[in-house]
Amino acid sequence: MLYTILMKDLGKYGIFVLCILGAITRMFYGYAHEPWIHAPDQLAWEMVIEQGDLSYCQLIHYPHEGGSILFSLFSQLLELFTSFSSLTISAFLADFVVRFVQINVVKKLFNNRVAILFGIWTIFASPVIIPWGTLNFGLHSVSSVFPFIFLLMLFKKEQTIKYQLLSGSFLGLAFWFSYSNVILIPAFILYNLIGKKKFSHWGYVLISLTIVLILHILTRNVMDPGFHLNEFSFNSIRGEVFSINEINFWDRLSNLPKVIVNSFIVLPYADQFSGVIKSAFSLSCLVSAIGLFLMIKKKKLRKKHSILLLLILLFIISYTLSPFFVEQEVEQETGNHVTFRHLTYIIPLVSLAIIVGLSYLKNNLVLIPFLLLGVLQSNRLFQMEKTPQNHVTTKASGWVLATKLGHDTELINSIIKDNYKKSNLLIQGVGWGTSTALMKDNQTLSKLETKNKVDELVDLIAQYPNSYQKDLLIGIEFSFSDQVTPRLDKNILPMIEDGLKKRYTIE
């Protein structure tokens, strides 16, 4: 019935209705599970935002996530009006805007039928996407809007210098917002080279793109994002570096179909329906591929379809080569929305490609299984038992704080005071995070360098109040346990304890 009504006229109001229905789905999920109370990254980020500081260090969450500055600023504004999690509200509103833009772009570039089907899909989408409507951890899901805007930019028939400069700025700012958008740059260059477009029609794009990228590089080198104890290299993302020589690309490539399938229907448990749902999704992909093949054969595959597939291919290659590829050794789906968070960037685009292939077959029946998958999986998502908030989450948020701000003991002390109800666990997390940040690379250090790291740790711990010392030591000892990664050299722990005992008598 919804499909029939929308087929008559998918105007802005129709798109708005689809987005509202999607928002209701995410609201119910948030109400049922409160994922933000289980997200150490968001909890730590929220605590920093609550300080109300406008320094670069406290506004940007991670150096490669320039878009997090916008979320921090908006969340600080929300803090003036509500005591509820401002990052959760920001995520909810951003998710709504992203879906609204995506459906609008699909309507403009494809047709009413494809736009309606895609809009219906977005209501329930996938269990890997729904939680990000109420959760902030990385900008992968929010960034999924950029490939859609990119498609619109490519097919807007305008060749003025002003338009080219704006297009280049868009590509640069998209990359600055989140490094997931790096695929848009080679996609743009390939599109113009393969299409044999005159350089004068796109050359100015490279000028403005280069200017924005230079500004970004200068900002990253000049501004202080924190993470002094970790000493992240410029080419690292959350401390992870692309080491292509250390991976088996072909093994990963052969494992990729399973990863893609699991990312679409992922839940942290498997049941008797899992195999059926996987088969239904795989069948939808196969039938869609047939539809796309027929489009190629009958020369109905247009440039917008080709670029759509090119973007998916470029992302898959970059993801397969990245340190964030999910290695899955078992057949059952494992993990959760956090495990597969990087793929939320491309899943809406993959879903659009599937819908395009299926819709070409002109038979609505072939679309039903694919659209029902989101409904069935979301139903299973809602039926999961709510996980109570636990001490590990609070301790882990302290770890995140120390990882980013461990060098600034005064700021961390202020944050702990503002969250006194959970101060003990936060302090333990700070001890854990500070120790890990300084000692994680000890295997590559000389004895003198290791001693210097131990002295630095002891000096930092000494800057906290005496009342914190017991919990800080508990956190440090926890960082050397077998329960956490990375595994630290346990031979260093006595050196740290001796150094602390010289300064304090810890009961």
Secondary structure, 3 states (H helix, E strand, C coil): CHHHHHHHCCCHHHHHHHHHHHHHHHHHHHHHHCHHHHCHHHHHHHHHHCCCCCCHHHHCCCCCCCCHHHHHHHHHHHCCCCCCCHHHHHHHHHHHHHHHHHHHHHHHHCCHHHHHHHHHHHHHCCCCCHHHHCCCCCCCCHHHHHHHHHHHHHCCCCCCHHHHHHHHHHHHHHHHHCHHHHHHHHHHHHHHHHCCCCHHHCHHHHHHHHHHHHHHHHHHHHCCCCCCCCCCCCCEECCEECCHHHCCHHHHHHHHHHHHHHHHHCCCCCCCCHHHHHHHHHHHHHHHHHHHHHHHHCCCCCHHHHHHHHHHHHHHHHHHHCCCCCCCCCCCCCCCCCCCHHHHHCHHHHHHHHHHHHHCCCCHHHCHHHHHHHHHHHHHHHHCCCCCCCHHHHHHHHHHHHHHHCCCHHHHHHHHHHCHHHHHHHHHHHHHHHHHHHHCCHHHCCHHHHHHHHHHHHHHHHCCCHHHHHHHHHHHHHHCCCCCCCCCCHHHHHHHHHHHHCCCCCC
